[in-house]
């Protein structure tokens, strides 16, 4: 399954990006398209820098407060991936990049990331327990706990 998904991502997304860039270029012109791509790149870089600093500060605050930084780590991961998408040339990747980086859409992206991660963990646990030795029916043996100083009752 993963090889197919990776093939679609590495082959399909660049083809889609080229198609969209050509379509936009035919509507607004080549120079405007290049200018728009450059402007999105600069805006994305600035936004990633700003949100990355906020995420780093929140992560440090969570560590200082002694709490588990689940949300902060997810935000940092989303900003990293979103920033990579924003710096790649293209309109389609920019849409997904902005979705992951903007502070008002990131909670939606975080929920989606959490859902995917939970689903993958459940699948892994199910696979592991299905193939684990002793994972069949459970046998209960009745008994009693004895104190080590006393002999067992007869």
BELJO-V22527 format. One record per residue. N is the residue number from 1. RES is the residue in one small letter. PHI is phi in whole degrees, 0 to 359 (NA if undefined). Layout:
[[N;RES;PHI] [N;RES;PHI]]
This chain:
[[1;x;NA] [2;x;297] [3;x;300] [4;x;294] [5;x;297] [6;x;295] [7;x;297] [8;x;297] [9;x;294] [10;x;280] [11;x;252] [12;x;288] [13;x;296] [14;x;299] [15;x;296] [16;x;297] [17;x;299] [18;x;298] [19;x;299] [20;x;295] [21;x;298] [22;x;296] [23;x;296] [24;x;296] [25;x;299] [26;x;290] [27;x;276] [28;x;253] [29;x;102] [30;x;295] [31;x;293] [32;x;294] [33;x;294] [34;x;297] [35;x;298] [36;x;295] [37;x;297] [38;x;294] [39;x;298] [40;x;297] [41;x;297] [42;x;293] [43;x;298] [44;x;298] [45;x;298] [46;x;297] [47;x;295] [48;x;295] [49;x;298] [50;x;295] [51;x;289] [52;x;295] [53;x;297] [54;x;297] [55;x;295] [56;x;296] [57;x;296] [58;x;294] [59;x;295] [60;x;296] [61;x;298] [62;x;295] [63;x;295] [64;x;296] [65;x;281] [66;x;75] [67;x;254] [68;x;286] [69;x;272] [70;x;299] [71;x;295] [72;x;294] [73;x;292] [74;x;297] [75;x;297] [76;x;298] [77;x;296] [78;x;296] [79;x;293] [80;x;296] [81;x;292] [82;x;298] [83;x;296] [84;x;297] [85;x;294] [86;x;291] [87;x;278] [88;x;284] [89;x;289] [90;x;146] [91;x;273] [92;x;294] [93;x;295] [94;x;294] [95;x;299] [96;x;292] [97;x;297] [98;x;297] [99;x;300] [100;x;277] [101;x;262] [102;x;298] [103;x;295] [104;x;269] [105;x;253] [106;x;300] [107;x;302] [108;x;293] [109;x;296] [110;x;296] [111;x;298] [112;x;295] [113;x;298] [114;x;297] [115;x;298] [116;x;296] [117;x;296] [118;x;298] [119;x;296] [120;x;294] [121;x;295] [122;x;298] [123;x;297] [124;x;295] [125;x;295] [126;x;296] [127;x;296] [128;x;293] [129;x;287] [130;x;289] [131;x;259] [132;x;282] [133;x;294] [134;x;79] [135;x;269] [136;x;282] [137;x;299] [138;x;272] [139;x;254] [140;x;256] [141;x;248] [142;x;287] [143;x;191] [144;x;221] [145;x;269] [146;x;250] [147;x;284] [148;x;295] [149;x;276] [150;x;253] [151;x;287] [152;x;295] [153;x;289] [154;x;249]]
